[in-house]
Amino acid sequence: MLVAPHGGRLVDRQFEGLEAEELIGGLRGCRSLTLNARERNDLEMIGNGAMSPMEGFMCSPDYHSVVDLMHLASGPLWSLPVVLSAKDGDPEVSPGEKVALVDTSGDIWGDMVVEEVFHADLDMEAEKTLGTQDPAHPGVAYLRSLSGHYIGGPVRSVRRRRTESFPNYRLDPKETRVLFRARGWNSVVAFQTRNPIHRAHEYIQKCAMEIVDGLLLHPLVGETQEGDIPAEVRMRCYEEILKDYYPSTRVAMSVFPAAMRYAGPREAVFHALLRKNYGCSHFIVGRDHAGVGSYYGTYDAQMIFDSFDPDQLGIVPLKFEHAFYCRKCDGMATSKTCAHDSEHHVFLAGKKVRAMLREGVMPPPEFTRPEIARILMEAAAQPAGNSNAGTGEGEGR
């Protein structure tokens, strides 16, 4: 039997087809609030149940409880705020009012019944959730772009399939659960990534596959920071490696439409809880999961899971050491399994790999499969958009 959704019930506040058209039609005369890119990602994931048990953007009781205690006000574990910020140019709204939720082009993506408008101390939010107030941190920079006023209340979302990226890989939690049951999987391990797959990723995924029924390869395709690898390039890499190096009956791939917060340990917990809603029983936590720069310790994102009762968490974190290719072992290993000095280890930092790709130098096969290296080299050669193509340094990043 698959793991239960977080909070015990899978939320479904998403409309599509004729129902979506009716919802949009009923909002034509309503005032509207504008969603930024992260908020649009969040609206989608609230509506489709990925953020169960949440049914809307947070009001102040949930917000303060999550920031201070990492729990929703009603009790369930929750590690990061999910909020809607008031924008310049938006109307002032009052509790009880129904508003349309629109993107910057004015297209309707859902609605909200306003419950509360409240002020937030964004510096305090940054310090407690990100561990820093340094404006160079992308999460802090995001918070400092906000007004400091949040609007909370239950939402409904509209699914616009014709505009979705990667439509063949876009499965909602109810759909992944159907897929897992159809394949007879009771235990499923999720792998979160925002980077192209390389040999260290492959190694820890296959180690995890030894103890579960199936693997959900779940690349994040929501908003990321400049310099991260474009989702289109990453998806090509995943498709290529799945052709020849994984058993097709034991792997599923679906995109994860969340935005990156770069919140390190707290985001690792956030990622785990959301994968629980997709039906996953286990979650891989690698080196510097959801990290950025040097803001977090190498294994902080693993240690935070020790703070929680396993029953509250409801998903098993699989903690992996930094993996590398050892020439003496003639295979992939970690410090737990390799007895040799680092001079025998093949590991390339992301900066080094990006430089190699820009210069047309193929990364060694001990680091990444040649098929993947060729895709990255082609992307690096593109004149616009993909000039930062390379690979990240952390398995969980």
C-alpha positions as CSV (number, residue, x, y, z in Angstrom):
1,M,0.0,0.0,0.0
2,L,1.3,3.5,-0.9
3,V,2.2,5.9,1.8
4,A,-0.7,8.2,2.9
5,P,-0.6,11.9,1.8
6,H,0.7,14.4,4.3
7,G,-2.1,15.2,6.8
8,G,-4.0,12.1,5.7
9,R,-5.9,13.5,2.7
10,L,-4.8,14.5,-0.9
11,V,-6.2,18.0,-1.6
12,D,-7.8,18.5,-5.0
13,R,-8.6,22.1,-5.8
14,Q,-7.6,22.0,-9.4
15,F,-10.0,22.5,-12.3
16,E,-9.6,21.8,-16.0
17,G,-11.6,21.5,-19.2
18,L,-15.2,22.8,-19.1
19,E,-15.0,23.3,-15.3
20,A,-11.9,25.5,-15.7
21,E,-13.7,27.5,-18.4
22,E,-16.7,28.0,-16.1
23,L,-14.5,29.1,-13.2
24,I,-12.7,31.6,-15.4
25,G,-15.9,32.9,-16.8
26,G,-17.2,33.5,-13.3
27,L,-14.2,35.6,-12.4
28,R,-14.4,38.1,-15.3
29,G,-15.9,40.8,-13.1
30,C,-13.8,40.2,-10.0
31,R,-10.8,42.2,-9.0
32,S,-7.5,40.5,-9.4
33,L,-4.2,39.9,-7.6
34,T,-1.0,39.3,-9.6
35,L,1.1,36.2,-9.1
36,N,4.9,36.2,-9.6
37,A,6.5,33.1,-11.1
38,R,7.1,31.4,-7.7
39,E,3.5,32.1,-6.6
40,R,2.2,30.6,-9.9
41,N,4.2,27.5,-9.2
42,D,2.8,27.3,-5.7
43,L,-0.8,27.9,-6.8
44,E,-0.4,24.9,-9.2
45,M,0.9,22.7,-6.4
46,I,-1.7,23.7,-3.9
47,G,-4.4,23.0,-6.4
48,N,-3.1,19.6,-7.5
49,G,-2.5,18.4,-4.0
50,A,1.3,18.4,-4.0
51,M,1.2,20.7,-1.0
52,S,-1.4,18.8,0.9
53,P,-2.8,19.4,3.5
54,M,-2.6,23.1,2.5
55,E,-5.7,24.4,0.7
56,G,-4.5,28.0,0.1
57,F,-1.8,30.6,0.7
58,M,-1.0,30.9,4.3
59,C,-2.6,33.2,6.8
60,S,-0.7,34.5,9.8
61,P,-1.3,31.6,12.2
62,D,0.2,29.1,9.8
63,Y,2.9,31.5,8.6
64,H,4.2,32.3,12.1
65,S,4.0,28.6,13.2
66,V,5.9,27.5,10.2
67,V,8.6,30.2,10.4
68,D,9.1,29.7,14.2
69,L,8.3,26.0,14.7
70,M,8.3,24.2,11.4
71,H,4.7,23.1,11.9
72,L,1.3,24.2,10.5
73,A,-0.9,25.7,13.2
74,S,-3.1,22.6,13.0
75,G,-0.1,20.4,13.8
76,P,1.5,18.7,10.8
77,L,5.2,19.2,10.1
78,W,5.8,21.9,7.5
79,S,9.2,23.7,7.0
80,L,8.7,26.7,4.6
81,P,6.1,29.5,4.2
82,V,3.9,29.3,1.1
83,V,2.5,32.9,0.8
84,L,1.1,35.4,-1.6
85,S,2.6,38.9,-1.5
86,A,0.7,42.1,-2.2
87,K,2.0,43.8,-5.3
88,D,2.3,47.4,-6.4
89,G,-0.7,48.2,-8.5
90,D,-3.0,45.5,-7.1
91,P,-6.2,46.6,-5.4
92,E,-6.5,46.6,-1.6
93,V,-8.6,43.6,-0.7
94,S,-10.7,42.7,2.4
95,P,-11.5,39.5,4.2
96,G,-14.4,37.7,2.5
97,E,-13.7,39.0,-0.9
98,K,-13.3,36.6,-3.9
99,V,-10.4,37.7,-6.2
100,A,-9.0,36.3,-9.4
101,L,-5.4,35.2,-9.4
102,V,-3.6,36.3,-12.6
103,D,-0.2,36.3,-14.1
104,T,1.6,39.4,-15.3
105,S,-0.1,39.2,-18.6
106,G,-3.5,39.2,-17.0
107,D,-4.4,35.5,-17.7
108,I,-6.4,33.9,-14.9
109,W,-4.9,30.9,-13.1
110,G,-7.3,30.6,-10.3
111,D,-9.1,32.4,-7.5
112,M,-8.9,33.1,-3.8
113,V,-11.3,33.9,-1.0
114,V,-9.4,36.4,1.1
115,E,-9.2,35.5,4.7
116,E,-6.5,37.8,5.9
117,V,-4.0,40.5,4.9
118,F,-1.1,40.7,7.3
119,H,2.4,42.2,7.7
120,A,5.5,40.0,7.8
121,D,9.0,40.8,9.1
122,L,10.9,39.6,6.0
123,D,14.3,39.9,7.6
124,M,13.1,37.6,10.4
125,E,11.7,35.2,7.8
126,A,15.0,35.2,6.0
127,E,17.0,34.6,9.2
128,K,14.8,31.7,10.4
129,T,14.0,29.9,7.1
130,L,17.2,30.6,5.1
131,G,19.7,31.0,8.0
132,T,21.0,34.3,6.6
133,Q,20.0,37.9,5.8
134,D,22.8,38.2,3.2
135,P,21.3,39.9,0.1
136,A,23.6,37.8,-2.1
137,H,21.6,34.7,-1.2
138,P,19.0,34.2,-3.9
139,G,16.3,33.5,-1.4
140,V,17.0,36.6,0.6
141,A,17.1,38.6,-2.6
142,Y,13.6,37.3,-3.5
143,L,12.2,38.2,-0.1
144,R,13.7,41.7,-0.4
145,S,11.8,42.2,-3.6
146,L,8.5,41.7,-1.8
147,S,6.2,44.3,-0.2
148,G,6.1,42.7,3.3
149,H,2.4,42.3,3.2
150,Y,0.9,38.8,2.6
151,I,-2.6,37.8,1.6
152,G,-3.9,34.5,2.8
153,G,-6.9,32.3,2.0
154,P,-8.2,29.2,0.2
155,V,-7.6,28.9,-3.5
156,R,-8.8,27.1,-6.6
157,S,-6.4,26.6,-9.5
158,V,-6.9,26.3,-13.3
159,R,-4.9,23.8,-15.2
160,R,-4.0,25.0,-18.7
161,R,-2.5,21.9,-20.3
162,R,-1.9,23.5,-23.6
163,T,0.6,25.9,-22.0
164,E,2.4,23.4,-19.8
165,S,6.1,22.6,-20.4
166,F,7.0,18.9,-20.7
167,P,3.4,17.8,-21.0
168,N,4.4,14.1,-21.4
169,Y,6.1,14.2,-18.0
170,R,3.7,16.3,-16.1
171,L,1.9,14.0,-13.6
172,D,-0.1,15.3,-10.6
173,P,0.1,13.5,-7.3
174,K,-3.2,11.6,-8.0
175,E,-1.7,10.5,-11.4
176,T,1.7,9.3,-10.0
177,R,-0.3,7.3,-7.4
178,V,-2.3,5.7,-10.1
179,L,0.9,4.9,-12.0
180,F,2.6,3.4,-8.9
181,R,-0.4,1.2,-8.1
182,A,-0.6,0.0,-11.7
183,R,3.0,-1.1,-11.6
184,G,2.5,-2.8,-8.3
185,W,4.9,-0.4,-6.4
186,N,4.3,-0.1,-2.7
187,S,7.7,1.5,-1.9
188,V,9.0,4.3,-4.1
189,V,12.1,6.5,-3.8
190,A,12.1,10.0,-5.1
191,F,15.1,11.8,-6.4
192,Q,15.1,15.6,-6.5
193,T,17.4,17.4,-8.8
194,R,17.8,20.8,-10.5
195,N,21.0,19.7,-12.4
196,P,21.9,17.3,-15.2
197,I,22.4,13.7,-14.1
198,H,26.0,12.5,-13.7
199,R,27.6,9.3,-12.4
200,A,27.3,10.3,-8.7
201,H,23.6,10.8,-9.2
202,E,23.3,7.5,-11.1
203,Y,25.2,5.7,-8.4
204,I,23.1,6.8,-5.4
205,Q,19.8,6.3,-7.4
206,K,20.7,2.7,-8.1
207,C,21.8,2.1,-4.6
208,A,18.4,3.3,-3.4
209,M,16.6,1.2,-6.1
210,E,18.0,-2.0,-4.4
211,I,15.7,-1.5,-1.4
212,V,12.5,-0.2,-3.0
213,D,10.1,-1.2,-5.7
214,G,10.6,1.8,-8.0
215,L,12.4,5.1,-8.5
216,L,10.6,8.4,-9.3
217,L,13.1,10.6,-11.1
218,H,11.5,14.0,-10.3
219,P,13.5,16.9,-11.8
220,L,12.4,20.4,-10.6
221,V,11.3,22.6,-13.5
222,G,9.9,25.6,-11.7
223,E,11.8,28.9,-11.2
224,T,15.6,28.6,-10.5
225,Q,18.3,31.2,-10.3
226,E,20.3,32.5,-13.2
227,G,23.2,30.1,-13.9
228,D,21.3,26.9,-13.2
229,I,21.0,24.6,-16.1
230,P,17.9,25.2,-18.3
231,A,15.2,22.6,-17.7
232,E,15.1,21.7,-21.4
233,V,18.7,20.6,-21.3
234,R,18.3,18.7,-18.1
235,M,15.3,16.8,-19.4
236,R,17.2,15.8,-22.5
237,C,19.9,14.4,-20.3
238,Y,17.5,12.4,-18.2
239,E,15.7,11.0,-21.3
240,E,19.0,9.9,-22.8
241,I,20.3,8.1,-19.8
242,L,17.0,6.3,-19.1
243,K,17.2,4.7,-22.6
244,D,20.1,2.4,-21.9
245,Y,21.2,2.5,-18.3
246,Y,18.0,2.0,-16.2
247,P,15.4,-0.9,-16.2
248,S,12.3,0.7,-17.7
249,T,9.9,-1.3,-15.5
250,R,11.4,0.2,-12.3
251,V,11.8,3.9,-13.1
252,A,9.2,6.6,-13.7
253,M,10.0,10.2,-14.6
254,S,7.7,13.2,-14.0
255,V,8.5,16.9,-13.6
256,F,8.2,18.7,-10.3
257,P,6.8,22.1,-10.9
258,A,8.1,23.8,-7.8
259,A,10.3,26.9,-7.6
260,M,13.6,26.7,-5.8
261,R,13.9,28.5,-2.5
262,Y,17.6,27.6,-2.0
263,A,16.7,27.1,1.6
264,G,19.1,24.2,2.3
265,P,18.0,22.1,5.2
266,R,14.5,23.4,5.5
267,E,14.0,23.0,1.8
268,A,15.2,19.4,2.0
269,V,12.3,18.7,4.4
270,F,9.9,20.6,2.2
271,H,10.9,18.5,-0.8
272,A,10.5,15.3,1.1
273,L,7.0,16.2,2.3
274,L,5.8,17.1,-1.1
275,R,7.2,13.8,-2.6
276,K,5.2,12.0,0.1
277,N,2.1,13.5,-1.5
278,Y,3.1,12.1,-4.8
279,G,3.1,8.6,-3.2
280,C,6.8,8.2,-2.4
281,S,7.9,6.3,0.7
282,H,11.6,7.2,0.5
283,F,13.5,10.3,-0.4
284,I,17.1,10.7,-1.4
285,V,19.0,13.4,0.4
286,G,22.5,14.0,-1.0
287,R,25.3,16.4,-0.4
288,D,24.2,20.1,0.2
289,H,20.6,19.4,-0.8
290,A,18.9,22.6,-2.0
291,G,22.0,24.5,-1.1
292,V,23.6,27.5,-2.8
293,G,27.1,29.0,-2.3
294,S,28.6,28.2,1.1
295,Y,25.6,29.1,3.2
296,Y,25.0,25.6,4.5
297,G,27.2,22.8,5.8
298,T,27.7,19.9,3.5
299,Y,25.4,17.6,5.4
300,D,23.2,20.0,7.2
301,A,20.2,19.0,5.0
302,Q,20.6,15.4,6.2
303,M,21.0,16.2,9.9
304,I,17.8,18.2,10.1
305,F,15.8,15.1,9.5
306,D,17.1,13.7,12.8
307,S,15.1,16.5,14.5
308,F,11.7,15.0,13.6
309,D,9.7,12.0,14.8
310,P,9.6,9.5,11.9
311,D,5.8,9.3,12.3
312,Q,5.5,13.0,11.8
313,L,7.7,13.0,8.8
314,G,6.0,10.0,7.2
315,I,8.7,9.5,4.5
316,V,12.1,7.8,5.0
317,P,15.1,10.0,4.2
318,L,17.9,8.1,2.5
319,K,21.2,9.9,3.3
320,F,24.1,9.5,0.9
321,E,27.7,10.6,1.3
322,H,29.4,12.4,-1.5
323,A,30.0,9.9,-4.4
324,F,32.9,9.8,-6.7
325,Y,34.7,7.5,-9.2
326,C,37.8,5.8,-7.6
327,R,40.4,4.6,-10.1
328,K,41.8,2.2,-7.6
329,C,38.4,0.7,-6.9
330,D,37.6,0.9,-10.6
331,G,34.1,2.0,-9.8
332,M,31.8,4.5,-8.0
333,A,32.2,4.8,-4.3
334,T,31.9,7.0,-1.2
335,S,34.0,7.6,1.8
336,K,32.0,4.8,3.5
337,T,33.1,2.2,0.9
338,C,36.4,3.4,-0.5
339,A,39.8,2.9,1.3
340,H,41.8,5.0,-1.1
341,D,43.2,8.6,-0.9
342,S,41.5,11.4,-2.8
343,E,44.3,11.4,-5.4
344,H,42.6,8.4,-6.9
345,H,39.1,10.0,-7.0
346,V,37.6,11.6,-10.0
347,F,35.3,14.5,-9.0
348,L,35.0,17.7,-10.9
349,A,33.5,20.9,-9.4
350,G,30.7,22.5,-11.4
351,K,32.9,25.5,-12.3
352,K,35.6,23.3,-13.8
353,V,33.0,21.3,-15.8
354,R,31.4,24.5,-17.2
355,A,34.9,25.7,-18.3
356,M,35.6,22.4,-20.0
357,L,32.3,22.5,-21.8
358,R,32.8,26.1,-23.0
359,E,36.2,25.1,-24.3
360,G,34.8,22.0,-26.1
361,V,36.5,19.5,-23.8
362,M,34.6,16.4,-23.1
363,P,34.3,15.6,-19.3
364,P,35.8,12.2,-18.5
365,P,33.4,9.2,-18.6
366,E,34.2,8.5,-14.9
367,F,32.4,11.8,-14.2
368,T,29.5,11.7,-16.6
369,R,28.3,9.4,-19.4
370,P,29.6,10.4,-22.8
371,E,26.0,10.7,-24.1
372,I,25.2,13.3,-21.4
373,A,28.5,15.1,-21.9
374,R,27.7,15.6,-25.6
375,I,24.3,17.1,-24.8
376,L,25.9,19.5,-22.3
377,M,28.6,20.5,-24.8
378,E,26.0,21.2,-27.5
379,A,24.0,23.3,-25.0
380,A,27.1,25.2,-23.9
381,A,27.9,26.1,-27.5
382,Q,24.5,27.8,-27.9
383,P,24.9,31.6,-28.2
384,A,22.1,32.5,-25.9
385,G,20.4,31.2,-22.8
386,N,22.4,28.0,-22.3
387,S,25.9,29.5,-21.9
388,N,25.9,28.4,-18.3
389,A,25.3,24.7,-19.2
390,G,27.3,22.4,-17.0
391,T,26.7,20.4,-13.9
392,G,26.1,21.2,-10.3
393,E,28.3,20.0,-7.4
394,G,25.7,18.5,-5.1
395,E,23.7,15.3,-5.5
396,G,20.7,16.9,-4.0
397,R,21.0,20.2,-5.8
